[in-house]
Amino acid sequence: MQTLELPPLVSVIIPMYNAEDYITQALQSVLQETSIPLEVIVVNDRSSDRSLERVQAIQDARLRVVNGAKVGIATTMNLGLAAARGAIIMRCDADDLFTPGRIASQANWLQQHPDYGAVCGSYDIIAPNGSFVLQHDTGSTPEEVTDELQQGITRTHLCTFAIRTDTLRLLGGFRPYFETGEDIDLQLRLTDVCRVFYQIESRYCYRLHNESITHRIPSERRVFFDRIARTFQQQRQHQGRDDLQHGIFPPIPQGSESRSYSSNEQIQGFLQGRAWQALSQGQRRNALKLGVRSLLANPGHLPTWSNFLVLLAKLPTQKASSAPAHPSPPMAEAPQPQAEPVTSEVDRDG
C-alpha cells in the first residue's frame, strides 16, 4: 500500500450519492495506480444506502472522504476541489471506471507540456453490468482542441480530462447554476484560461444505467442545460462575458413531464448510430453486426426494428464515403431512434 510520504501529484475527485453497487469498482480502478503520488477524494453527498460503508471498507492511506451538502453536483465537485492537494485534478463518477495506466500517462503528459492546461482522451461505453458496448468515436488524431471548444463543440467526456488544479481554481470551479451539464460548461470555460489537447487513447469507462442522473432528470431539463452552456460560450466569445458572469440567470424549465430515456434505449441509440456510421464508411458486415446488437439492446422498441429494416435495405448498395467529423459525446440526451442514416451518435454530457 502506498502512503502519502510525498505531496500528491494527482487528486482524483469522486462525487458519490447512493452508488453502493458501483463505488468499490470505481475506487479499485483509480487506486490501482501506484507509480505516482496520488490522493482520492470521495465527496459523499449524504448517501442513504451503503455507499459510505463500501468506501470505508477499503484500507488505503490515499483515500479520504469529504462530506457533501446535497445541493447539487457542481457544489459537490467544488468541495472536492477545495480539499484537493494535488497539482492535477481528475474526476471519476462513482459508477464509472478509469482505464489502466491513465492517471500516470496524463500526469506525465502535462508535466512534459507546460503550455497546456488540460489534456483529454476518448472513452468506452459500458452496460450496467460493466460489459463493453463500444468505444465512443471522439476522433482518431491526437490534436489540440482549444479552437473547437471555443466554438462550443465538445467531443468527449469531462471525466477523461486531466486539468491543472491552478487552472480550475482560476476559473472558480464548477458553476452551481447547472443542475446537470456542469461538465460541459467547465470544458468550454477552460478555453478562457488555457489550451486543451486531445489524445486518442481511451481514458474512461462510462456506465449507462437507469439510476444515473442522466436517466433521472427529465430530458427537457438536460437538453436545456446542454444548450445554455453552449450559448454562454458564444456570449463569452463575442462579448467577453456570459449572462451568469453578469448575474443574469436564465429561467430553468420547471414542471416538465418529459420522460428520461432508459439505459437500454441509450445503448440502443449508440449502437444504431454507429451502425449507420459504419455503413457510410462501406463497412457493411460491421454495420450489420452493430444493427443486430442495437436490436438486442432494446428488442421491444418498434422504431428500432424500423431503423434496422432500413439499414438492411441499404446494405447491398451502400458505398464508402468520407468518415463523419468528430461526434460529440453522450449524456445530455439519449439518442433518438433513426429511420435514416446518422453521422453522429448524440450530443453530449463524462
N, C-alpha and C positions, 0 to 999 in steps of 0.2 A: 504494500500500500504506500502510495506517495504521500509525503507530508508537505505542509506549506512552509518549508525552510526558506524558500525564495518567494518574493512577491509574485503573485500570479501574472503571467503574461496575458492570458485569456480569461475572461469572465463569461461563462455561459449562463444566460438568464432563462429560467423555465417558469412561465406563468402557469399556475395549476389551479383548476377548480373541478372537483369530482372526476378525477381521472384514474381511479383505482385500478381499472383494467389495463391501463397502458403505462403508467408512470414508471414502473420498475424497468420495463424495457427501454423507455426513453432515457432514463438515467444510466443504464448499463451502456447504451450506445455512446453516451458522452464520456463517461468515466473510463472507457477503455483506452482513452488517450493518456499515455504515461510519459511521453518523450519531452513534454514542455510543462512549465509551471501552469497550473490550471485551478480555477475555482468554479464551482457550480452553485448558483443561487436559485433556489426554488422559492418562488413567491406564492405562498399558499393563500389563495383568495377565499378564505373561510369555507373550505370544502366541508361538506356534510357527510361524505362517505368515508372510506378507509384510506383515502389518498395519503394523508399525512402519516398514518401508521406505516404505509408501504415505504415512504421516504425514510422514516426514522429507522426502519429495519436495515437500511444499507449503512454499513460502517465504513465511512471513508472521510478522512480529515479534510478533503477538498470540498465537501458538500455542506451547505448550510441552508437554513430556512429563514425566510423573512415573512412576516405576517402581512397579508394584503388587507385592503379596506373595502373590498367588494363594491367598488363604484365604477368599474369599467376596466377593459383590457389596457387602455392607454395608461391609466394611473398605476395599474399592476406592473406594467413594464417599467414605468418611471421609478417605482420603489426599488426594483431590481437594479436599475441604472444608478440610483443614488448609493446603493450598497456596494457596487462593483469596485474592485481594486485593480483589475487588470487594465492593460493598455489597449486591449482589443475586446470588443463585445460581439458575442454571437447569441442568437435566440434559438431555442428549441421548444416547440409547443409540447405540452405534457403527453400528447397522444401520438407524437411523431418520433422519428429516429434520425440521428446523424449517421452518415456513411463512414466506414472505417478510414482513418487517416486524414479526414477532412480538417480537423482542428489545426494540426501541426502544419499541414500543407498551406492553408490560407494564412496562418500567422507568419510563416516564413516568407510567403509572397509579399505580404505587406511590409515586412521588415526590409525586404530587398527592393521595394518600390516606394520610397518615401513621398513621391509626388502624387500618390493616390491615397484617398481617404477611406476607400472601401473596395472590396472585391466580392464578386458573387459567382454563382455557378448554376448548373442545371439541377433537376431533382426528379425523383421517381414518385410515381403514384402507387400506393398500396391499398389493398382492400381492408375491411375491418379486421380480418384475421391475420393481417400482416403479409399476405401473399402479394407478389408483384403483379401490377396491372400493366404499366408501361412507363418508359422514361419520357417525360414531357419534352416536347420539341421546342427548346429555347434558343436554338442556334448552334451551328456546327463549327463556328470560327471564333477563336479567342480574340477579343477586341474591346476597345473602350466603348462604353455605352452611355457616357455622360450626355451626349447630344440627344439621344433618343429619349432619355429620361426627362430632359428639358422640354421635349415635345409632348410629354405626358404618356409615353409608351413604356410599359413595364413588361419585361419578358419573363421574369422569374419570381420566385417566392422570397420574401424578406428573410426567411429562415435559412436561405442559402448564403446570406451575406456575412462577411466579417467586416466590422466597422471600427475605426479608431474611436476609443472612448471620448477623447477630447472633441472629436467631430460631433458625436451625438450630443454631448453636453453643450457645445456651442449652438446647436440647433434648439436646445431646450427640451430634448427628448421627444416623446410622443404627445400628441395633442388630444386632450380629454374630450373634445367635441365629438370625436369619432367613436361611435359605439362599435363599429367594425370598419374595416378599410383603413385603420390607423397605420397599417404596414405599408399600404400603397402611398399614403400621404408622406410617410417618412422616406420611402425610396425616392420620391420625386423631390422632396426638400433637400435631400443630400446634395443635389447638384447646385444648391445655393452656396455651398461652402467647400465642396471638394470634387475631385474626379472619381469616377467609378469604372472598374474593369470587370469584364465577364470572362470566365473560364468555362470550358465545355464539360468538365467533369461533373458527375452527379454528386452533390454535396448533402442531399437531404432526402428523406422518405416521408412523403405527405400522405397521411392516412385519411381515407374517406370513410366516415361512419356517421350514423344518424344523430349521435349525441353531441357532435361538434357544434360550435357556434354558427358555422356556415349553414347547418341544416336546422338550426333552431330559430334564427332570425328570419322574419318574413322576407321574401325575395325582393319586394319593393324597397325595403329599407337598405338591404345590402347593395342593390344597384344604385340607390341614391348616394350612399357614401363613396362608392367607387367613382361615380361621375363627379361628385363635388370635389374629390381630391384632385382630379384632373382639371376641373375648372379653376381651382385655386392655383394650380401650376401655370395655367395660361395667364392668370392675373399677375402672378409674380414675374413671368417672363415679359409681359407687356407694360406693367405698371410698377414693378419693383416690390410690391406688397400685395397680399391677398386679403379677402374680406375678414378672415379671422384675425389677421395682424392689425386690421383697422378696428377690431372689436365688433364686427358685424357677424352675427351667427345665423346663417340661412336656416329657415324652419325645416325641421325634420319631419318626414311623413309620419302621421300618427293614425292609429286605429285601422291599419291595413289588415285585411283578412287574406291577403295573398299567401298561399302556402309555400313552404320551403320544399325544395327538391330533396328526395331521399338519396342516400349514398349510392344505391343501385342505379338510380336514374342518372346520377352524375358520372358514375363509372361507365354506364352505357353510352353517355354522350361523348366522353373522351374517346372511347374505342370507335364509336361511329365516326367521329371527326377524323381520327387517324386513318380509318379505312378509306375515306374519300381522299385524304391526302396521299395515301399510298397509291390509289388508283390514278390520281393526277400525275404521279411520277412513273406510271407504267408498271408498277409492282402489283400485278393482278393477283398472284397467288397470296401475297401478303394482305392485299385488300380483302380478299375473300375470307381469309383466316380471321382478320380483325372484325369483319362484319358478323361472322358466326359468334365470335366472343361477345360482341355487343348484344346479340340476341340472348345469349345465355346469361348475361348480366341482368337483363330486365325482360324476361320472356313474356310477361303478361301485358306489355305495353304495345298496343296496336300500331302507333306511329313508327315504332322501331321495326316492326315487320314490313311496313310500307317502305321505309327507307332501305331496308335490306333488299327488297324486291327490285327497287330502282337501281340499287348497286349491282345486282345480278344482271339486270338488263344491259348495263353499260360495260360490264366486264369484257365481252368479246371484242368491242370496238375501241376501247379507250387506249390512246397512245400517250407516251410520256410527255409531260410538259414541264416547264420550269417549276422548281420547288417553291412553295409559298414562303413569304417572308416570315420572320420570327413571330409565332403566335404568342399572345400574352397568356400568363398562367391562370389557373383556376382560382376559385374560392369565392369570388364575389357573387357569381351567378352560375348555376349549373347550366350545362349546355342544353340547348333546345334540340329535340328530335328534328332531323333534317330529312327532307324529301329530295333535296338537291345537293350536289357536291359542296363541301365547305373547304375553305383553305386555311382555317384556323379552328382551334377547338373551343376556346372560350376566353373571355376577357377577365382576367384575374380574379385572386385575393389579393408561404408560407404559409 
